[in-house]
Amino acid sequence: MMRAFELAARAGSLYSRIAISRLEKTPGLMVQFSNIALIGALALVTLVLLAGFANMFRGGDPKLSQKLMRWRVGLQLVAIAIIAAILFFRH
């Protein structure tokens, strides 16, 4: 009877070790949020850059090109700040 109880206890501890190791490998909410924020910032920079290219190639308003360039530079600053914050807080 004691042997069966010991085997059940060992199986339970093995299961708990597997569950804990899976939890350690799963990214936390903060990691997921930072990944989403970074992808969003990079997507916005790309969209503004493509809008600027489209305006330039079709011979659009130069004032709009300047405005898009300023937005792109500002969004790049935000993206670099997010990258720096991620590197600072993850390590």
N, C-alpha and C positions, 0 to 999 in steps of 0.2 A: 504494500500500500504506500509506503514512504517513497519508493522508487518512482511510482507514477506521479506523485505530488511534486517531486524534484524535477521530473521531465516537464511537467506543465509549467513550473516556475521558470525553468530555463527557456522554454518556448516563449513565454510572456516577456522575458527580459530581451530576447532576441527581437521580438516584434517591436518592443519599445525603442530599441537601438535603431532599428530600420526606420521607424517613424520619426525619430529625432534627427537622423541623418538627412531624411527627406526635407524636413522643415528647415534645416540649416542650408540646404542647397536652393530652396525656394526664395526668390528675391522678395524683400520686404516691400511694404507699401511705398516707402520713401524712394526706394530704388526704381520702382515702376513709375512713380510720379516724375522722377528726374529724367527717366528715359523718354517719357511722353512729352515733357516740357522741351527737351532738347530736340526731339524729332519735329515738334511743332514749330520751334524757332527756326530750324534749318529749312523746313518747308516754306515758311513765310519769306525767308531770305530768297529762296529759289523762285517763288512766285513773283516777287517784286523784281528780281533780276530778269526773268523772262518777259515781264511786262515792259521793262525798260528796253530790252532788245527789240520787242515787237514795235514799240513806239519809234525807236531809232530807225529800224529797217523800212518802215512805211513812211518815214519822213514826217513824223508827227510834230507836235508843238515842243519847242525846246524848253519851255518853262515846265512842262510836264516831265520831260526827261530829267531836269534838275531836281524836281520834287521826288521822283522815283529814286534817283541816286541818293538823295538825303535819307529817304526812308530805308533804302538798302543798307547804308552805312550804319544807321541807328539800329536796325535789326541785327546786323552783324555784331555790333557791340553787345546787344542783349544775348546773342548766341554764345559769344566768347565768355561773357559773365556767367552764363549757365554752365558752360564747360568747366570754368575755373572753380565754381562752387561745387560741382560734382566731384572733381578731383580732390578738392580740399576736404570735403566731408566723407568721402568713401575711403580715404587712406589715413 
